[in-house]
């Protein structure tokens, strides 16, 4: 039996088209680009740099939110309409179901990151260079990890709201992990709270560090810390494997 199910991939893509996720994303993307340009026009110095940083931050967060919301409500709808039970009642494996959905979310992540890339190409503040291409590529990989995490939370947690909160909390932790580790190195917590140092160091080993990739500063000063890229890609792939295994164990234990 094939490890992927193309009908399931098509099912998720059709659900995304039915929910008009890309129409809404493009509309909000245009609004954020316009707002960034407006805010940059009020800056006294470095107007182009201000627009670039604001666009990079807001469009990255918009892509994460769009993917997170779609996955949370899609899986919740599958539960409520008994579609999940119907899909798993067909002659497909649980692993095939998970990998097919993750492939679908990968396609959506690719389209979202491509739209963000095009938005930067159409604005005169960012040059079309290798830094922009690498930034968009790492944004795509970041969305892959967020999509896998959102899918796992959607399967485990009982509501879409909890899924969204858990996914956004995970994303913010991954983004802030570098700053938290720097605080630990500069100001070690002692006394009865000393165990927090070990907890944060353990968390940094488990989850990927998004602060190392898709850095807004790359669009201004070029790609920096490129030596960490292979480590991040390997860490991200390993983390997604862990999420796949956890999702598989959750599905096999449920009674439909």
KEKE-3310 file (N, C-alpha, C; in steps of 0.2 Angstrom, whole numbers, plus 5000, padded with zeros to 4 digits):
npx = (5004:5002:5012:5006:4991:4983:4970:4966:4975:4970:4958:4960:4966:4955:4947:4953:4952:4938:4936:4941:4954:4965:4961:4957:4969:4977:4970:4972:4986:4989:4983:4992:5004:5002:4999:5011:5019:5013:5016:5030:5032:5031:5042:5057:5070:5078:5067:5064:5070:5063:5050:5053:5057:5045:5036:5041:5040:5026:5020:5025:5020:5006:5006:5008:4997:4987:4989:4988:4975:4967:4970:4967:4952:4949:4952:4944:4931:4931:4930:4918:4908:4909:4918:4931:4930:4924:4934:4945:4939:4939:4950:4963:4979:4983:4995:4997:4986:4990:5002:4998:4989:4999:5007:4998:4997:5009:5010:5001:5008:5019:5013:5008:5021:5026:5017:5020:5034:5032:5025:5035:5044:5036:5037:5046:5056:5064:5077:5078:5086:5098:5097:5083:5077:5082:5077:5063:5063:5067:5056:5046:5050:5048:5035:5031:5034:5026:5014:5014:5014:5002:4993:4995:4991:4978:4973:4974:4969:4953:4946:4945:4949:4958:4968:4973:4978:4988:4996:5000:5007:5017:5024:5028:5036:5046:5051:5056:5066:5080:5082:5079:5088:5099:5097:5098:5112:5118:5113:5111:5099:5097:5096:5081:5074:5083:5082:5075:5084:5089:5077:5074:5085:5084:5071:5076:5083:5074:5064:5063:5073:5067:5071:5083:5081:5073:5075:5072:5081:5090:5085:5090:5103:5109:5111:5115:5124:5124:5129:5122:5111:5111:5110:5098:5089:5090:5087:5073:5067:5069:5061:5048:5047:5045:5033:5025:5025:5019:5007:5002:5002:4992:4981:4979:4976:4963:4946:4935)
npy = (4994:5011:5025:5037:5045:5051:5056:5060:5071:5079:5081:5089:5100:5105:5108:5119:5128:5129:5135:5147:5152:5157:5169:5177:5178:5185:5197:5202:5202:5212:5223:5224:5226:5239:5246:5245:5252:5264:5267:5267:5279:5289:5289:5297:5294:5281:5275:5265:5254:5253:5249:5237:5229:5229:5224:5211:5205:5206:5199:5187:5183:5183:5173:5162:5162:5161:5148:5140:5143:5138:5124:5120:5123:5115:5101:5101:5102:5090:5081:5085:5083:5070:5066:5062:5049:5043:5044:5036:5024:5019:5009:5013:5017:5023:5030:5033:5042:5052:5057:5060:5071:5080:5082:5089:5100:5105:5109:5119:5128:5130:5138:5149:5154:5157:5167:5177:5180:5184:5196:5204:5205:5213:5225:5240:5241:5231:5222:5210:5197:5184:5183:5186:5176:5165:5168:5167:5154:5148:5152:5145:5132:5134:5136:5123:5116:5122:5119:5105:5104:5111:5102:5090:5096:5098:5086:5080:5089:5095:5106:5119:5131:5129:5122:5132:5141:5134:5131:5144:5147:5138:5142:5155:5152:5145:5156:5165:5158:5159:5172:5169:5159:5166:5175:5166:5162:5174:5179:5169:5160:5157:5149:5143:5143:5138:5127:5131:5135:5122:5117:5126:5124:5111:5111:5119:5109:5100:5107:5116:5130:5145:5157:5157:5157:5164:5177:5194:5204:5198:5203:5215:5216:5205:5187:5180:5170:5158:5145:5139:5134:5120:5113:5117:5113:5099:5097:5102:5093:5081:5084:5085:5072:5067:5073:5066:5053:5054:5059:5048:5038:5043:5043:5029:5025:5030:5026:5024)
npz = (5000:4996:5004:5004:5001:4988:4985:4998:4999:4989:4995:5006:5000:4992:5003:5008:4997:4997:5009:5006:5009:5003:4997:5007:5013:5004:5003:5016:5016:5006:5013:5024:5018:5013:5024:5031:5022:5023:5037:5036:5028:5037:5045:5050:5047:5037:5030:5021:5027:5038:5033:5027:5038:5046:5036:5035:5048:5050:5039:5040:5052:5049:5039:5047:5056:5047:5042:5054:5059:5049:5049:5062:5063:5052:5056:5067:5061:5054:5065:5071:5061:5059:5049:5050:5056:5045:5035:5041:5042:5030:5018:5023:5031:5047:5048:5034:5033:5041:5035:5023:5025:5031:5020:5012:5020:5018:5005:5006:5014:5006:4996:5003:5008:4996:4991:5000:4997:4984:4987:4992:4981:4973:4980:4981:4991:4994:4988:4975:4979:4984:4998:5000:4994:5002:5014:5012:5009:5021:5029:5023:5027:5041:5042:5038:5050:5060:5054:5056:5070:5073:5068:5076:5088:5085:5084:5097:5106:5113:5107:5094:5098:5109:5102:5093:5102:5109:5098:5094:5106:5106:5094:5097:5108:5102:5094:5103:5110:5108:5114:5127:5131:5130:5141:5151:5150:5153:5165:5177:5184:5201:5217:5224:5212:5202:5195:5184:5174:5169:5164:5153:5145:5142:5135:5124:5117:5113:5105:5089:5085:5080:5079:5073:5059:5045:5048:5050:5049:5039:5027:5026:5029:5023:5023:5039:5051:5044:5045:5055:5048:5042:5054:5060:5050:5051:5064:5064:5055:5063:5073:5067:5064:5077:5080:5070:5075:5087:5084:5077:5087:5095:5086:5084:5097:5099:5098:5086)
capx = (5000:5006:5012:5002:4984:4982:4963:4966:4978:4965:4952:4962:4967:4948:4944:4956:4949:4931:4936:4944:4959:4970:4958:4958:4977:4980:4967:4976:4993:4988:4982:4998:5009:5000:5000:5019:5022:5011:5020:5037:5032:5031:5048:5061:5076:5078:5060:5064:5072:5057:5045:5055:5056:5038:5033:5044:5037:5019:5018:5027:5015:5000:5006:5008:4990:4982:4989:4986:4967:4964:4971:4963:4945:4948:4952:4938:4925:4931:4927:4911:4904:4911:4921:4937:4928:4923:4940:4948:4935:4941:4956:4970:4982:4983:5001:4995:4981:4994:5007:4994:4987:5005:5009:4993:4999:5016:5008:4998:5014:5023:5009:5008:5027:5027:5014:5024:5039:5030:5024:5042:5046:5032:5038:5053:5060:5068:5080:5077:5093:5098:5094:5076:5075:5084:5072:5057:5064:5066:5049:5042:5051:5045:5027:5030:5035:5020:5008:5014:5012:4995:4989:4995:4987:4971:4971:4974:4965:4946:4943:4949:4952:4964:4973:4976:4982:4994:5001:5003:5011:5023:5027:5031:5042:5052:5054:5059:5070:5086:5083:5078:5094:5104:5096:5101:5119:5120:5110:5109:5094:5100:5092:5076:5072:5088:5080:5072:5089:5089:5071:5074:5090:5080:5067:5079:5086:5068:5060:5068:5074:5065:5075:5089:5080:5068:5077:5070:5088:5093:5083:5093:5111:5111:5110:5120:5124:5122:5132:5117:5106:5110:5108:5091:5085:5090:5083:5066:5065:5068:5055:5042:5046:5042:5026:5021:5024:5014:5000:5000:5000:4985:4975:4979:4972:4956:4940:4930)
capy = (5000:5017:5028:5043:5045:5057:5058:5064:5077:5083:5083:5095:5106:5107:5111:5126:5132:5130:5140:5154:5154:5161:5175:5181:5179:5190:5203:5204:5204:5219:5228:5224:5229:5246:5249:5245:5258:5271:5268:5269:5286:5294:5288:5302:5291:5274:5273:5259:5249:5252:5246:5230:5225:5229:5219:5204:5203:5205:5194:5180:5181:5182:5166:5157:5163:5158:5140:5138:5144:5133:5117:5120:5122:5109:5095:5101:5100:5083:5078:5086:5080:5062:5064:5058:5042:5040:5043:5031:5018:5017:5005:5017:5016:5029:5033:5036:5047:5058:5059:5064:5078:5084:5084:5094:5107:5107:5112:5126:5132:5133:5143:5155:5157:5160:5174:5182:5181:5189:5203:5208:5207:5219:5232:5242:5242:5225:5219:5203:5194:5177:5184:5186:5169:5161:5170:5164:5146:5146:5153:5139:5126:5136:5134:5116:5113:5125:5115:5098:5105:5112:5096:5086:5099:5098:5079:5079:5094:5094:5112:5123:5137:5126:5121:5139:5144:5129:5132:5150:5147:5134:5147:5161:5150:5144:5162:5168:5153:5162:5177:5165:5156:5172:5177:5161:5163:5181:5180:5162:5160:5153:5148:5138:5143:5136:5121:5133:5134:5116:5116:5129:5121:5104:5113:5121:5103:5097:5111:5120:5138:5149:5164:5156:5157:5169:5183:5200:5207:5196:5207:5222:5215:5198:5181:5179:5163:5152:5139:5135:5131:5113:5110:5119:5109:5092:5098:5103:5086:5076:5086:5083:5065:5066:5074:5061:5047:5056:5059:5041:5035:5046:5040:5022:5023:5032:5022:5027)
capz = (5000:4996:5010:5003:4998:4984:4986:5004:4998:4986:4999:5010:4996:4991:5009:5008:4992:4999:5014:5003:5013:4999:4995:5013:5014:4999:5005:5022:5014:5003:5018:5028:5014:5012:5031:5032:5018:5026:5043:5034:5026:5043:5048:5049:5043:5035:5029:5017:5031:5043:5029:5026:5044:5047:5032:5036:5054:5050:5034:5043:5057:5045:5036:5053:5058:5042:5042:5061:5059:5044:5052:5068:5061:5047:5060:5072:5057:5053:5071:5072:5055:5058:5043:5052:5057:5039:5032:5044:5041:5023:5019:5023:5037:5051:5046:5028:5034:5044:5030:5017:5028:5032:5013:5010:5023:5015:4999:5008:5017:5000:4992:5007:5008:4989:4991:5004:4992:4978:4990:4993:4975:4970:4983:4979:4996:4995:4982:4973:4979:4987:5005:5000:4992:5008:5019:5010:5009:5028:5031:5021:5032:5047:5041:5039:5057:5063:5052:5059:5077:5074:5066:5082:5094:5083:5085:5104:5110:5111:5103:5089:5102:5112:5096:5091:5108:5109:5092:5094:5111:5103:5089:5101:5112:5097:5092:5109:5113:5108:5119:5134:5132:5131:5147:5155:5150:5156:5171:5179:5190:5207:5223:5223:5205:5198:5190:5177:5169:5166:5160:5147:5141:5139:5130:5118:5114:5110:5100:5085:5086:5074:5079:5069:5052:5043:5052:5046:5047:5033:5021:5026:5030:5021:5028:5044:5054:5039:5048:5059:5044:5042:5061:5061:5046:5054:5070:5062:5052:5068:5077:5064:5065:5083:5080:5067:5079:5093:5081:5075:5093:5097:5082:5085:5103:5099:5096:5081)
cpx = (5004:5006:5008:4996:4983:4975:4963:4970:4974:4960:4954:4963:4960:4945:4947:4953:4942:4931:4939:4950:4964:4967:4958:4965:4979:4977:4971:4983:4993:4988:4988:5004:5008:5001:5007:5022:5019:5015:5027:5037:5033:5037:5053:5067:5075:5071:5060:5066:5066:5051:5047:5054:5049:5034:5035:5040:5030:5017:5020:5022:5008:5000:5005:5000:4986:4983:4987:4978:4964:4965:4967:4955:4944:4947:4945:4932:4925:4929:4920:4906:4905:4915:4928:4936:4927:4929:4945:4945:4937:4948:4962:4973:4982:4989:5000:4991:4985:4999:5004:4992:4993:5007:5004:4995:5005:5014:5005:5003:5018:5019:5009:5015:5029:5023:5017:5030:5038:5028:5030:5045:5043:5033:5045:5058:5065:5071:5079:5084:5092:5096:5087:5074:5077:5079:5065:5057:5063:5060:5045:5043:5048:5038:5026:5030:5028:5014:5008:5012:5005:4991:4989:4991:4980:4968:4970:4969:4958:4943:4948:4953:4958:4970:4976:4980:4988:4999:5004:5008:5018:5027:5031:5037:5048:5055:5058:5065:5077:5087:5083:5085:5100:5103:5099:5109:5122:5118:5107:5105:5097:5094:5087:5073:5078:5087:5077:5077:5089:5083:5072:5080:5088:5075:5070:5082:5080:5065:5065:5068:5072:5068:5081:5088:5074:5069:5075:5076:5091:5091:5086:5101:5113:5110:5116:5119:5121:5124:5127:5112:5105:5108:5101:5087:5085:5086:5075:5064:5064:5062:5048:5041:5043:5035:5022:5020:5019:5007:4998:4998:4993:4980:4974:4975:4965:4952:4935:4924)
cpy = (5006:5021:5035:5042:5051:5060:5062:5071:5082:5085:5089:5101:5109:5111:5118:5130:5134:5136:5147:5157:5159:5168:5180:5183:5185:5197:5206:5206:5211:5224:5229:5228:5237:5249:5250:5251:5264:5272:5270:5276:5291:5293:5294:5300:5284:5272:5266:5253:5247:5248:5238:5226:5224:5224:5212:5201:5201:5200:5187:5178:5180:5175:5161:5157:5159:5150:5137:5138:5138:5126:5116:5118:5116:5102:5095:5100:5093:5079:5079:5083:5073:5061:5060:5051:5039:5039:5037:5024:5015:5013:5009:5016:5023:5033:5036:5042:5053:5061:5063:5070:5082:5086:5089:5101:5109:5111:5119:5130:5134:5138:5150:5158:5160:5167:5179:5184:5186:5196:5207:5209:5213:5225:5234:5243:5236:5223:5212:5199:5187:5178:5183:5179:5164:5162:5167:5156:5144:5147:5147:5133:5128:5134:5127:5113:5116:5121:5108:5099:5106:5106:5091:5089:5098:5091:5077:5083:5094:5100:5115:5128:5135:5125:5127:5142:5140:5130:5139:5151:5144:5139:5152:5158:5148:5150:5165:5164:5156:5167:5174:5162:5161:5174:5172:5161:5169:5181:5173:5163:5155:5152:5142:5138:5141:5131:5124:5134:5128:5114:5119:5126:5114:5106:5115:5115:5100:5101:5115:5127:5142:5155:5163:5157:5162:5175:5189:5204:5205:5200:5213:5221:5209:5193:5180:5172:5158:5146:5135:5132:5124:5110:5112:5114:5102:5092:5098:5096:5081:5078:5084:5076:5063:5067:5069:5055:5048:5056:5052:5037:5037:5043:5033:5020:5026:5027:5025:5022)
cpz = (5000:5002:5010:5000:4994:4984:4993:5003:4994:4990:5003:5006:4993:4997:5009:5003:4994:5005:5012:5007:5010:4998:5001:5015:5010:5001:5011:5020:5010:5008:5023:5025:5014:5019:5032:5028:5021:5033:5041:5032:5031:5047:5046:5045:5042:5034:5025:5022:5036:5039:5028:5032:5046:5043:5034:5042:5053:5045:5037:5048:5054:5042:5042:5055:5053:5042:5049:5061:5055:5047:5058:5067:5056:5051:5064:5068:5055:5059:5071:5067:5054:5052:5044:5053:5050:5035:5035:5044:5034:5024:5018:5030:5041:5049:5039:5028:5036:5039:5025:5019:5029:5025:5011:5013:5021:5009:5001:5010:5011:4997:4997:5007:5001:4988:4994:5000:4987:4981:4990:4986:4972:4974:4982:4985:4997:4988:4981:4973:4983:4994:5005:4999:4998:5013:5018:5011:5017:5031:5029:5026:5039:5047:5041:5046:5061:5061:5055:5066:5078:5072:5072:5087:5092:5085:5092:5108:5108:5108:5099:5093:5105:5107:5094:5096:5109:5104:5092:5100:5109:5099:5093:5105:5107:5095:5097:5112:5113:5113:5126:5135:5133:5138:5152:5156:5153:5163:5174:5185:5195:5212:5221:5216:5200:5193:5184:5172:5165:5162:5153:5142:5138:5134:5123:5114:5110:5104:5095:5086:5080:5074:5075:5061:5051:5047:5047:5044:5041:5027:5020:5025:5027:5026:5032:5047:5050:5041:5052:5055:5044:5049:5062:5056:5048:5060:5069:5059:5058:5072:5074:5064:5071:5083:5076:5071:5084:5090:5079:5081:5096:5093:5083:5092:5104:5096:5092:5080)
residu = (UNK:UNK:UNK:UNK:UNK:UNK:UNK:UNK:UNK:UNK:UNK:UNK:UNK:UNK:UNK:UNK:UNK:UNK:UNK:UNK:UNK:UNK:UNK:UNK:UNK:UNK:UNK:UNK:UNK:UNK:UNK:UNK:UNK:UNK:UNK:UNK:UNK:UNK:UNK:UNK:UNK:UNK:UNK:UNK:UNK:UNK:UNK:UNK:UNK:UNK:UNK:UNK:UNK:UNK:UNK:UNK:UNK:UNK:UNK:UNK:UNK:UNK:UNK:UNK:UNK:UNK:UNK:UNK:UNK:UNK:UNK:UNK:UNK:UNK:UNK:UNK:UNK:UNK:UNK:UNK:UNK:UNK:UNK:UNK:UNK:UNK:UNK:UNK:UNK:UNK:UNK:UNK:UNK:UNK:UNK:UNK:UNK:UNK:UNK:UNK:UNK:UNK:UNK:UNK:UNK:UNK:UNK:UNK:UNK:UNK:UNK:UNK:UNK:UNK:UNK:UNK:UNK:UNK:UNK:UNK:UNK:UNK:UNK:UNK:UNK:UNK:UNK:UNK:UNK:UNK:UNK:UNK:UNK:UNK:UNK:UNK:UNK:UNK:UNK:UNK:UNK:UNK:UNK:UNK:UNK:UNK:UNK:UNK:UNK:UNK:UNK:UNK:UNK:UNK:UNK:UNK:UNK:UNK:UNK:UNK:UNK:UNK:UNK:UNK:UNK:UNK:UNK:UNK:UNK:UNK:UNK:UNK:UNK:UNK:UNK:UNK:UNK:UNK:UNK:UNK:UNK:UNK:UNK:UNK:UNK:UNK:UNK:UNK:UNK:UNK:UNK:UNK:UNK:UNK:UNK:UNK:UNK:UNK:UNK:UNK:UNK:UNK:UNK:UNK:UNK:UNK:UNK:UNK:UNK:UNK:UNK:UNK:UNK:UNK:UNK:UNK:UNK:UNK:UNK:UNK:UNK:UNK:UNK:UNK:UNK:UNK:UNK:UNK:UNK:UNK:UNK:UNK:UNK:UNK:UNK:UNK:UNK:UNK:UNK:UNK:UNK:UNK:UNK:UNK:UNK:UNK:UNK:UNK:UNK:UNK:UNK:UNK:UNK:UNK:UNK:UNK)
# end
